[in-house]
Amino acid sequence: MKQFGKPFPARFIYPDALFRITVSEKRLFLTFDDGPDPSSTPAILDILKARNVKASFFCTGHKVLKYPGLFARIAAEGHTIGNHGYSHLNGLSTSVRTYCSDIMKGREITCSNLFRPPYGRIRRRQYKILERSMRVVFWDIMPYDFDKKLDPEISLSILRRRLHPGSIIVLHDSEGSHAILFLDRFLMISMEEGYLFGSLDDNSLRG
């Protein structure tokens, strides 16, 4: 069953993690997971640049090493960098030592203290170790842009229906993601409705 909102059971087990930002205005926080990827990241960056929108990219370490130019472009264009681990491991099926070692390796490569657990799956012990030095970031809207069986129009509809000020939205800059098919329209419609966009920088995390 698809979870379009806050990931279960993480929202109950880790209530002190970040799922939504407290804001006093209509501001959204757009995030992208799994990149950088040559098939989608450039197009996403082009759309964001054209709309003058800043986002946050949770990058996997092995892809950063494979595509350093794309990683450099993300940072150079003013987007926030986050850590998505080195190998994109599922915490529930990985030992504590192996998982935490992988995440720390990703941190060294991305140079970021923002961490998003791949798949949103992480054990309590893993979380307790990693939260000592990193801010764990989940989301409160997941439109399943990575699901090839889901029509992009449905993903767009999910986003529009579930938006709230302060929402952290997770999309993907990965091969197979259809985010680029609706991203520009989503930004345009949201802006017409009075929403602003922000990245997960120090100022937003104080909220």
C-alpha positions in Angstrom: 0.0 0.0 0.0 1.4 3.4 -1.0 2.0 6.0 1.7 1.6 9.4 0.2 2.1 11.2 3.6 4.6 10.8 6.4 6.3 7.4 6.3 4.9 4.8 8.6 6.0 3.7 11.2 8.9 6.3 11.2 6.5 9.2 12.1 5.6 7.4 15.4 9.0 5.9 16.2 11.1 9.1 15.5 8.8 12.1 16.3 11.8 14.3 16.8 13.0 13.8 13.2 12.1 16.4 10.6 8.9 15.7 8.6 7.5 19.3 8.1 8.9 22.7 8.8 7.1 25.2 11.0 6.5 28.3 8.9 4.6 31.6 9.2 4.0 31.8 5.4 3.1 29.6 2.5 6.5 28.0 1.9 7.2 24.6 0.6 10.5 22.6 0.8 11.2 20.6 -2.4 13.8 17.7 -2.0 15.2 15.2 -4.5 16.7 11.8 -3.6 19.0 9.3 -5.2 21.1 11.5 -7.5 23.0 12.9 -9.1 21.8 11.2 -12.3 22.7 12.2 -15.9 19.3 11.3 -17.2 17.3 13.5 -14.9 19.3 15.8 -12.7 20.3 18.3 -15.5 16.7 18.7 -16.6 15.5 19.2 -13.0 18.2 21.8 -12.4 17.2 23.6 -15.6 13.5 23.8 -14.5 14.5 25.0 -11.0 16.8 27.6 -12.5 14.1 28.9 -14.9 11.6 29.3 -12.0 14.3 30.7 -9.6 13.6 27.9 -7.1 16.0 26.5 -4.6 15.7 22.9 -3.5 17.6 20.3 -1.5 19.3 17.3 -3.1 19.9 14.2 -0.9 22.8 12.6 -2.9 24.1 9.1 -2.7 27.9 9.0 -2.3 28.7 6.5 -5.0 26.8 8.6 -7.6 28.6 11.8 -6.4 31.9 10.0 -7.1 30.6 8.8 -10.5 29.2 12.2 -11.6 31.2 14.9 -9.8 30.4 17.5 -12.4 26.6 17.2 -11.7 27.2 17.3 -8.0 29.3 20.4 -8.4 26.5 22.0 -10.5 23.9 21.3 -7.8 26.0 23.1 -5.2 27.1 25.9 -7.6 23.4 26.8 -8.4 22.7 27.3 -4.7 20.8 24.2 -3.8 21.3 22.5 -0.4 23.2 19.2 -0.3 22.0 16.3 1.8 23.4 12.9 2.5 21.5 9.8 1.3 24.1 7.3 2.3 26.9 5.9 0.1 25.2 2.7 -1.3 21.4 3.4 -0.7 21.0 0.7 1.9 17.8 -0.4 3.5 18.3 0.0 7.2 15.8 -2.7 8.2 17.7 -5.3 6.3 21.3 -4.1 7.1 23.3 -4.6 10.3 23.8 -1.5 12.5 27.5 -1.4 11.9 27.3 -1.8 8.2 24.5 0.7 7.8 26.1 3.4 10.0 29.4 3.0 8.3 27.8 3.4 4.9 26.0 6.6 6.0 29.1 8.1 7.5 30.9 7.4 4.2 28.2 9.2 2.4 28.5 12.1 4.8 32.2 12.4 4.1 31.6 12.6 0.4 28.6 15.0 0.5 30.0 17.1 3.4 26.4 17.4 4.7 25.0 16.9 8.2 21.5 16.5 6.7 20.6 12.8 6.3 17.6 11.1 4.7 17.3 7.4 5.3 17.0 5.5 2.0 13.5 4.2 1.6 12.7 6.0 4.9 13.7 2.7 6.6 16.0 2.9 9.6 16.3 0.9 12.8 16.0 2.6 16.2 19.6 1.8 17.1 20.9 3.2 13.7 18.8 6.3 14.2 20.1 6.9 17.7 23.7 6.6 16.6 23.3 8.8 13.5 21.2 11.5 15.1 24.2 12.4 17.4 25.9 14.1 14.5 23.3 14.5 11.8 19.8 16.0 11.4 17.5 13.2 10.1 15.0 14.4 7.5 12.0 12.5 6.3 9.0 14.1 4.4 5.3 14.6 4.6 4.5 14.2 0.9 5.6 11.4 -1.3 3.9 11.4 -4.8 5.7 8.2 -6.0 7.3 9.8 -9.0 9.7 6.8 -9.2 6.8 4.3 -9.8 6.7 3.6 -13.5 3.1 2.2 -13.1 1.8 5.5 -11.7 0.7 8.1 -14.2 2.6 11.4 -13.8 -0.7 13.2 -13.7 -1.7 11.2 -10.6 1.6 12.2 -8.9 0.8 15.9 -9.7 -2.7 15.4 -8.3 -1.3 13.9 -5.1 1.0 16.9 -4.6 -1.7 19.5 -5.1 -4.1 17.7 -2.8 -1.7 17.2 0.1 0.1 20.5 0.1 0.4 22.4 3.4 2.6 25.3 4.3 5.9 23.9 5.5 5.5 20.6 3.6 8.7 18.7 2.8 8.2 17.1 -0.6 10.3 14.2 -1.8 10.9 13.6 -5.5 13.7 11.8 -7.2 16.4 12.7 -9.6 17.0 9.2 -10.7 16.7 7.1 -13.9 13.0 6.2 -14.3 11.6 9.1 -12.3 8.8 11.0 -14.0 9.3 14.1 -11.9 10.5 16.1 -14.9 7.2 15.5 -16.6 5.2 17.5 -14.0 7.8 19.5 -12.1 7.4 22.8 -14.0 3.6 22.7 -13.9 3.7 22.0 -10.2 6.0 24.9 -9.6 3.9 27.2 -11.7 0.6 26.2 -10.1 2.0 26.4 -6.6 3.4 29.9 -7.2 0.0 31.0 -8.6 -1.6 29.8 -5.4 0.9 32.0 -3.4 3.4 29.4 -2.4 7.1 30.1 -2.1 9.9 27.5 -2.2 12.9 27.2 0.1 15.8 24.8 0.7 16.6 23.1 4.0 19.2 25.5 5.1 20.1 26.6 8.6 17.4 29.3 8.7 14.6 27.0 7.7 15.6 24.3 10.2 15.2 26.7 13.1 11.5 26.7 12.5 
